[in-house]
Amino acid sequence: MKGSDELVSDGDLHTNGLIQSTNGSLEDKLDELRLLFGKTEGDPLRIVGVGAGAWGSVFAAMLQDSYGSFRDKIQIRIWRRPGKSVDRATAEHLFEVINSREDVLRRLIRRCAYLKYVEGRLGDRVLYADEILKDGFCLNMVDTPICPLKVVTNLQEAVWDADIVINGLPSTETWEVFEEISRYLKERVNVPVVISLAKGIEAELEPEPRIVTPTQMINRATGIPMENILYLGGPNIASEIYNKEYANARICGAEKWRKPLARFLRQPHFIVWDNGDLVTHEVMGGLKNVYAIGSGMVAALTNESATSKSVYFAHCTSEMIFITHLLAEEPERLAGPLLADTYVTLLKGRNAWYGQKLAKGEINLDMGDSIKGKGMIQGVSAVKAFYELLSQSCLNILHPDGSKHIAPVELCPILQTLYKILILREISCEGILQALRDETMNDPRERILIAQRYAVYRPSLLIK
């Protein structure tokens, strides 16, 4: 028997086009991972996604598409909070999406699930996010149907026996949810492995300034050792990856887990490499969201000027490199998937979209940083976190001309400008262009040389 009651298979073709003729190699990868977890026959490997935003849902769906047919060997489910209703406009659009896709329409009719979407379209029924996710629709990505998923709305039920937990939550919610998860792990002999997809950063200023990454939040909230917590990041626009646009990523953390997990997650259109530098990749994952907002502003204000966007790219990446040198003694170079992740986020991520809409006046800051149809705009909280952290006098470094000591943020003019726009609300979005056109702005290369030549590394910034 294959799939759960919530899942169906159309012949030998999976929802996103994976052919089951590849089962031999897939099963080998699954068996390798099961062996590492000490699984015996009849005891499936249990994977649960926590958080059902666009990327978290797509990640779970890709695993379901690849491995869901091996019912006796693996179980995949996803947790999301119950009670989130779908508004009428979204229900109407969802109905249009369903009727434009024959495969989706047939699937819903076969599952006797089509009628509720008709009723939702007419306003005769309220649809809920967890309900539509079971049918393969993520509320933050209704234009891209995914495969049906096993959805659990009770967090204890979802995680109590999980072998692998996928963190698909924003950084702003990670601590709270994993603190609750910790209560359900206390009676367990073995702790789970956690793969964090979260790309956000929080900061602590007391008792001393420190940056807190999502993997550190998970470690502190649950007591799960850091060797069991990994970060996966790369150039991944969720809808494009599910539609099999070629992409790559890196999974970072302890060698024991990252190498077999990289093999397990690798697909023909989604290449996963492994890397040991967890700090740089996770920090860059948060930083790119900061600078993506500014990128969107520049694009909107200059009518998509390639020249202006490239100038912005040069300056923002030099600031990112400078900041990572504060946090790691020998950070991974901004290259490969690390650079690609930055590039694609500045081009087409939700944070860039947010910056564009702000600059065009189509949304405003009073609407908050959780936007309908997009989810959490994590770059806003990250701007605040990085600015306040790097403004602390106890982190002062010597000015390049040797005349005085300054806070690290003084060498990050774009970060300063974004803080004034988004947090202090002192200046308009046009301020980002003024910052770029400042005649006193130094060559971005000088900022990188400062990071590389001077002792700017501050080990106290990271929680150990």
C-alpha positions in Angstrom: 0.0 0.0 0.0 1.5 3.3 -1.1 0.8 6.9 0.2 -1.4 7.9 3.0 -5.1 8.4 2.8 -4.4 12.0 1.9 -2.1 11.1 -1.0 -2.6 9.8 -4.5 -0.4 8.7 -7.4 -1.3 9.1 -11.0 0.1 6.0 -12.5 3.8 6.0 -12.5 4.2 9.8 -12.7 4.5 11.9 -9.6 3.0 15.3 -9.3 6.1 17.3 -10.3 7.1 14.9 -13.0 9.5 12.5 -11.2 9.4 9.1 -12.9 9.3 6.0 -10.6 11.7 4.2 -12.8 14.3 6.0 -10.7 13.1 4.1 -7.6 16.3 2.0 -7.5 18.6 4.9 -6.7 16.0 6.6 -4.6 15.5 3.5 -2.5 19.3 3.1 -2.1 19.6 6.7 -0.8 16.7 6.1 1.6 18.1 2.8 2.8 21.5 4.5 3.5 19.8 7.1 5.7 17.6 4.6 7.4 20.7 2.6 8.3 22.3 5.7 9.8 19.2 6.2 12.0 19.3 2.6 13.1 15.9 1.8 11.4 14.7 -1.8 11.2 12.1 -3.3 9.0 8.6 -2.0 9.8 9.9 1.1 11.5 9.6 4.0 9.0 11.9 7.0 8.9 9.7 9.8 10.1 10.2 13.3 8.6 8.1 16.3 9.7 8.1 19.8 8.3 7.4 22.5 10.9 5.9 25.5 9.3 4.1 25.6 6.0 5.2 28.7 4.2 6.1 28.5 0.5 9.6 27.0 0.9 8.7 24.8 3.8 5.7 23.4 1.9 7.7 22.9 -1.3 10.5 21.2 0.5 8.1 18.7 2.1 6.4 18.2 -1.2 9.6 17.4 -3.0 10.4 14.7 -0.4 6.9 13.3 -0.8 7.2 13.3 -4.6 10.5 11.5 -4.4 10.1 9.1 -1.5 6.4 8.9 -0.7 5.8 5.6 -2.6 8.0 3.8 -0.1 5.3 3.6 2.5 6.9 1.0 4.7 10.2 2.9 4.9 9.4 6.5 5.2 6.6 8.8 6.4 6.5 12.5 5.6 4.1 15.0 7.1 3.9 18.7 7.7 2.7 20.8 10.7 0.9 24.1 10.4 -1.2 26.0 12.8 -5.0 25.5 12.5 -7.6 28.2 12.0 -6.0 30.4 9.3 -8.9 31.2 7.0 -8.7 31.8 3.2 -10.2 35.1 2.3 -12.8 35.3 -0.5 -10.5 36.9 -3.0 -7.9 34.2 -2.6 -10.6 31.5 -2.7 -11.8 32.9 -6.1 -8.2 33.0 -7.4 -7.5 29.5 -6.2 -10.6 28.3 -8.1 -9.3 29.8 -11.3 -5.9 28.1 -10.7 -7.7 24.8 -10.2 -9.7 25.1 -13.4 -6.7 26.1 -15.4 -4.8 22.9 -14.6 -6.5 19.7 -15.9 -4.3 17.5 -13.8 -5.2 19.3 -10.6 -8.9 19.4 -11.5 -9.0 15.7 -12.1 -7.1 15.0 -8.9 -9.6 17.0 -6.8 -12.6 15.4 -8.5 -11.1 11.9 -7.9 -10.6 12.8 -4.2 -14.2 14.2 -4.0 -12.6 17.5 -2.9 -13.6 19.8 -5.8 -17.0 20.9 -4.5 -15.6 22.7 -1.5 -13.6 24.9 -3.8 -16.7 25.7 -5.7 -18.4 26.6 -2.5 -15.4 28.7 -1.4 -15.5 30.5 -4.8 -19.2 31.3 -4.2 -18.6 32.5 -0.7 -20.8 29.6 0.7 -17.9 28.1 2.6 -14.8 29.2 4.5 -11.7 27.4 3.4 -8.7 27.0 5.8 -5.0 27.0 5.1 -4.4 23.5 6.6 -7.4 22.1 4.7 -6.2 23.3 1.3 -2.6 22.2 2.0 -3.9 18.6 2.3 -5.0 19.1 -1.3 -1.7 20.5 -2.5 -2.2 24.3 -2.1 0.1 26.5 0.0 -1.6 29.7 1.0 1.5 31.7 0.3 1.8 30.2 -3.2 -1.6 29.3 -4.6 -0.4 29.8 -8.2 1.8 26.8 -7.9 -0.1 23.6 -6.9 2.1 21.0 -5.2 1.4 17.3 -4.3 -1.2 16.5 -1.6 0.5 16.4 1.9 -0.3 14.7 5.2 -1.0 17.8 7.4 -1.0 17.7 11.1 -2.2 20.7 13.2 -1.3 19.3 16.6 2.4 20.1 17.2 2.9 17.3 19.7 1.5 14.7 17.3 3.7 16.0 14.6 7.1 15.9 16.3 7.0 13.5 19.2 8.4 10.6 17.2 10.1 12.5 14.3 13.6 11.4 13.2 14.1 14.5 11.1 12.5 17.9 11.7 12.5 20.4 8.9 12.4 24.0 10.3 10.3 26.0 7.7 9.5 28.8 10.2 10.6 32.4 10.0 13.4 33.3 12.4 10.9 35.4 14.3 8.8 32.3 15.2 11.5 29.7 15.5 12.3 30.1 19.2 8.7 30.1 20.4 7.7 27.0 18.4 10.9 25.0 19.3 10.5 25.9 22.9 7.2 24.1 22.8 8.7 21.2 20.8 11.3 20.8 23.6 8.5 19.7 25.9 7.6 16.8 23.6 11.2 15.6 23.3 11.9 15.1 27.0 10.9 11.5 27.2 12.9 10.5 24.1 16.1 8.5 24.2 17.4 9.9 20.9 17.0 13.5 19.8 16.0 14.2 16.2 18.1 15.7 13.5 16.9 19.2 12.5 17.4 20.8 9.1 16.7 24.6 9.3 15.5 26.4 6.2 15.0 29.7 8.0 16.8 32.7 6.6 16.6 35.3 9.3 18.7 36.7 12.2 17.8 38.0 15.6 20.0 39.9 18.0 20.6 40.1 21.7 22.1 43.2 23.2 22.2 42.1 26.9 24.2 41.0 28.8 26.5 41.5 25.8 25.8 42.0 22.1 25.3 38.8 20.3 23.8 37.5 17.1 21.3 34.6 17.3 20.8 32.5 14.2 17.9 30.0 13.8 20.1 27.0 14.4 21.3 28.5 17.7 17.7 29.3 18.7 16.8 25.7 18.1 19.8 24.5 20.1 19.0 26.8 23.0 15.3 26.1 23.0 15.5 22.3 22.8 18.9 21.3 24.0 19.4 19.4 20.8 23.2 19.4 20.2 24.5 21.5 17.4 26.0 18.5 15.6 22.4 17.4 15.1 21.3 20.8 13.7 22.0 21.7 10.1 21.2 24.7 7.8 20.2 24.3 4.1 20.3 27.3 1.9 20.9 28.3 -1.7 19.2 30.1 -4.6 15.8 28.7 -4.1 12.6 30.5 -5.3 10.1 27.9 -4.0 7.6 27.9 -6.9 10.4 27.7 -9.5 12.1 24.8 -7.7 8.8 22.8 -7.5 8.4 23.5 -11.3 11.8 21.8 -11.7 13.9 24.9 -12.6 17.5 23.8 -12.1 18.7 24.9 -8.6 21.5 24.0 -6.2 21.9 24.4 -2.4 24.3 23.6 0.4 23.5 21.8 3.6 25.9 22.9 6.3 26.8 21.4 9.7 28.4 18.4 11.2 30.0 15.9 8.7 28.2 12.9 10.2 24.8 14.2 9.0 25.5 16.7 6.2 27.0 14.2 3.7 24.3 11.5 3.8 21.6 14.2 3.9 23.1 15.9 0.9 22.9 12.6 -1.0 19.3 12.0 0.3 18.1 15.4 -0.7 19.8 15.5 -4.1 17.5 15.4 -7.2 18.2 15.8 -10.9 16.9 19.4 -10.8 17.9 20.2 -7.2 21.6 19.6 -6.6 22.7 19.6 -2.9 26.3 19.9 -1.8 27.6 19.8 1.7 29.8 22.4 3.6 31.1 22.7 7.1 30.8 26.4 7.5 27.4 26.7 9.2 28.0 30.2 10.5 28.8 32.1 7.2 26.0 30.4 5.3 23.3 31.0 7.9 24.4 34.6 8.5 24.5 35.3 4.8 21.0 33.8 4.6 19.8 36.5 6.9 21.9 39.3 5.4 20.7 38.7 1.9 17.2 39.5 3.0 18.4 42.8 4.4 19.9 43.9 1.2 17.2 42.4 -1.0 14.8 45.1 0.3 17.1 47.8 -0.9 17.6 46.0 -4.2 13.9 46.1 -4.8 13.8 49.8 -4.0 16.6 50.6 -6.4 14.9 48.6 -9.2 11.6 50.4 -8.7 13.2 53.9 -8.4 15.4 53.6 -11.4 13.0 51.8 -13.7 15.0 48.6 -13.5 18.3 50.2 -14.4 20.9 47.5 -14.9 23.6 50.0 -14.1 22.1 51.2 -10.8 21.3 47.6 -9.7 24.9 46.5 -10.4 26.3 49.4 -8.5 24.0 48.5 -5.6 25.1 44.8 -5.8 28.8 45.8 -5.5 28.2 47.9 -2.4 25.8 45.5 -0.6 28.0 42.4 -1.2 31.0 44.3 0.2 29.0 45.1 3.3 27.9 41.5 3.6 31.5 40.3 3.4 32.6 42.8 6.0 29.9 41.7 8.4 30.7 38.0 8.0 34.4 38.7 8.9 33.1 40.2 12.2 31.4 36.9 12.9 33.8 34.3 11.6 37.6 34.2 11.6 37.8 32.6 8.2 34.4 32.9 6.6 33.4 31.0 3.5 34.0 33.1 0.4 31.0 34.7 -1.2 30.9 32.3 -4.2 28.9 29.3 -5.5 25.5 28.7 -4.0 26.3 31.4 -1.3 26.6 34.0 -4.0 23.8 32.6 -6.1 21.5 32.7 -3.1 22.3 36.4 -2.7 21.9 37.1 -6.4 18.5 35.4 -6.8 17.1 37.0 -3.7 18.1 40.4 -4.8 16.5 39.7 -8.2 13.3 37.9 -7.2 12.6 37.2 -3.6 9.8 38.3 -1.4 12.1 40.8 0.3 13.0 42.4 -3.1 9.3 42.4 -4.0 8.6 44.2 -0.7 11.2 46.9 -1.4 9.7 47.4 -4.9 6.2 47.8 -3.6 7.3 50.2 -0.9 9.2 52.4 -3.4 6.2 52.4 -5.7 3.8 53.3 -2.9 1.7 50.2 -3.4 2.2 49.1 0.2 3.4 51.0 3.3 5.3 50.3 6.5 2.1 50.6 8.6 1.0 47.3 7.0 3.6 45.5 9.0 6.1 42.8 7.8 3.7 39.9 7.4 2.1 40.5 4.0 -0.9 38.6 2.6 0.1 36.1 -0.1 3.8 36.5 0.7 4.2 35.6 4.3 6.8 37.1 6.7 9.2 39.7 5.2 12.2 38.6 7.3 14.5 41.3 6.0 12.8 44.0 8.1 13.6 42.4 11.5 17.0 41.5 10.2 17.7 45.2 9.3 16.9 46.1 12.9 18.9 43.2 14.4 22.1 43.8 12.4 22.0 47.6 12.8 21.5 47.6 16.5 24.1 44.8 17.0 26.8 46.5 14.9 26.1 49.9 16.6 27.4 48.7 20.0 30.4 50.7 21.2 31.9 47.6 22.8 32.4 46.2 19.2 34.3 49.3 18.0 37.1 48.8 15.5 39.8 51.1 14.3 38.9 53.5 11.5 40.8 52.7 8.3 42.7 56.0 8.5 43.8 55.1 12.1 42.4 58.3 13.5 39.7 56.9 15.8 37.6 53.9 16.8 34.2 53.5 15.3 31.2 51.2 15.5 31.2 48.6 12.7 27.9 49.9 11.4 29.7 53.1 10.4 31.3 51.2 7.5 28.0 49.9 6.3 26.2 52.9 4.8 23.5 50.9 3.0 22.6 49.1 6.2 22.4 52.5 8.0 20.1 53.9 5.2 17.8 50.9 5.3 17.5 51.3 9.1 16.5 54.9 8.7 13.9 54.0 6.0 12.4 50.9 7.6 12.8 51.2 11.3 13.2 54.9 12.2 11.1 56.0 9.2 13.2 59.2 9.0 13.6 59.2 5.3 11.8 57.9 2.2 12.8 55.1 -0.1 14.6 57.6 -2.3 17.2 57.7 0.4 18.7 54.5 -0.9 19.6 56.2 -4.1 21.1 59.1 -2.3 23.3 56.7 -0.3 24.6 55.1 -3.6 25.3 58.4 -5.1 27.1 59.9 -2.1 30.4 61.3 -3.6 32.2 60.4 -0.3 31.3 56.7 -0.6 34.5 54.5 -0.9 35.3 51.9 -3.4 33.5 48.6 -2.2 36.9 46.9 -2.5 38.3 49.0 0.4 35.6 47.6 2.7 36.5 44.1 1.8 40.3 44.8 2.3 39.5 46.2 5.7 37.7 43.0 6.7 40.6 40.9 5.4 43.6 42.8 6.6 42.5 44.1 10.0 41.5 42.2 13.1 37.8 42.8 12.9 36.7 39.3 14.0 34.6 39.4 17.2 34.1 35.8 18.5 31.8 37.1 21.3 29.2 38.0 18.7 28.1 34.4 18.2 26.5 32.4 21.0 28.6 29.3 21.7 
